[in-house]
Amino acid sequence: MNFEDFFGWIGMLLVLGAYSLISWGVFVAQSLGYVLMNAVGSLFLLYLALKKKAFPLVFLNGVWILISLISLIRMI
């Protein structure tokens, strides 16, 4: 497994984990853990998408990071 794919797998686990935890009631949408898992996971997925030139996924993860950062700023 190369470096980019490793980051992609970690990013996928973080985003999927955040969604699972919020769906199961472990997190609430305004929790720091949820926002950070989404932001970091999307950042890793953005890196992979850029390396693979998968531009629809670049856009999706860029917006996902932006939403996460706005949520993080509102928490502060």
N, C-alpha and C positions, 0 to 999 in steps of 0.2 A: 504494500500500500504506500502510495507516495504522500508527500507532505500535504498537498492540497486536498486530497481525498480524506485524509485524517481529520483535517479541520472541518470538512463537510460533514463527516459522521458525528463529530462532537457537536457541531452547530445543530444538526438535526435532532440529536438526543436532547439538547437543551430546549429547543423550541417545542418539541413533542412532549418533553417532560413538563414544561410549564403549562401547556394546554391540558395535559392529563391531571396535573395537580389542581388546577383551577376547576376543572370539570368534576373532580371528586370532592371539592370543598375544602381541600387542604390550604389553598391560597385564595385570597380575594384579589380582585383586579387591581386594587390599589396597594398591594403588598410589594415591598422592595424586592423580595426574592423573585416574584413573578416578572416584574419589570426588568430586572437585571438578567434573568435567564433568557427572556425574549431579546433583549438588546445584544447580549454577547452571542447568543445562538445565531441571530440574524447577521451579526458582523462576520462570524465565521462562514456562514452560508454565502454572504456577499463576496467574501474573498474567493471562495470556490467558484462562484458564478462568474466573477471577473476573469479568473484564470481560464475557465472553460468557454468564455465568450458567450455565455447564456444570458443575453440581455433582458429578456422578460423576467428572469429570476434576479438579475441585478436590480431592476426597478422594484420588484416586489420586496426584496430584502432591504433596499434603501429606504423605502416607505415604512417598512416594519421598524427599522432602527429609528427613523424620525419620530414615529408614533411613540416608541418606547422612551426616547429622550424627552419628548414633551411631557409624558407622564412622570418621568423622573424629576424634571424641573418643577412640576406642579406639587410634587411631594415635599420639596425642600422649602 
